Amino acid sequence: MDRMWDCDDCEKERLQEARFCHHDAPFPIFEIDDRKFFRCPVKELDDETFESINVYNYFLQGHLPESGGMLDQDFYWVQVFGIVDNIQKQIQENKERRKRWLTQNLK
């Protein structure tokens, strides 16, 4: 499965340091519900999770996984859209918090 984040790409682009691939950040880089991630969480995500994220991204572009309208979708996908949307919001909040921390501490 084609993953949206690829560890090889991070290595080629030399992004491991900035994305805390191999060492813990001094702050949680992601907080999802009660779970805090101090490193890049990509290695902890399975193929089903990546598929759900990809389907969610198609949903944002107006495409649905099943034919018909929103009410014709399998309840599984409706739940996935809500869960991924919530996680995306949390990730955005974490990015903003990280940016503030970096601005304050790396002057």
Secondary structure as the mmCIF struct_conf table of DSSP 4:
data_model
#
loop_
_struct_conf.conf_type_id
_struct_conf.id
_struct_conf.beg_label_comp_id
_struct_conf.beg_label_asym_id
_struct_conf.beg_label_seq_id
_struct_conf.end_label_comp_id
_struct_conf.end_label_asym_id
_struct_conf.end_label_seq_id
BEND BEND1 MET A 4 TRP A 5
HELX_RH_AL_P HELX_RH_AL_P1 CYS A 7 GLU A 13
TURN_TY1_P TURN_TY1_P1 ARG A 14 ARG A 14
HELX_RH_AL_P HELX_RH_AL_P2 GLN A 16 ARG A 19
TURN_TY1_P TURN_TY1_P2 PHE A 20 PHE A 20
BEND BEND2 CYS A 21 HIS A 23
BEND BEND3 PRO A 26 PHE A 27
BEND BEND4 ILE A 29 ILE A 29
STRN STRN1 PHE A 30 ILE A 32
TURN_TY1_P TURN_TY1_P3 ASP A 33 ASP A 34
STRN STRN2 ARG A 35 PHE A 37
BEND BEND5 PHE A 38 ARG A 39
HELX_RH_3T_P HELX_RH_3T_P1 VAL A 42 GLU A 44
HELX_RH_AL_P HELX_RH_AL_P3 ASP A 47 LEU A 60
TURN_TY1_P TURN_TY1_P4 GLN A 61 GLY A 62
BEND BEND6 PRO A 65 GLY A 68
HELX_RH_3T_P HELX_RH_3T_P2 MET A 70 ASP A 72
BEND BEND7 GLN A 73 GLN A 73
HELX_RH_AL_P HELX_RH_AL_P4 PHE A 75 ASN A 105
#
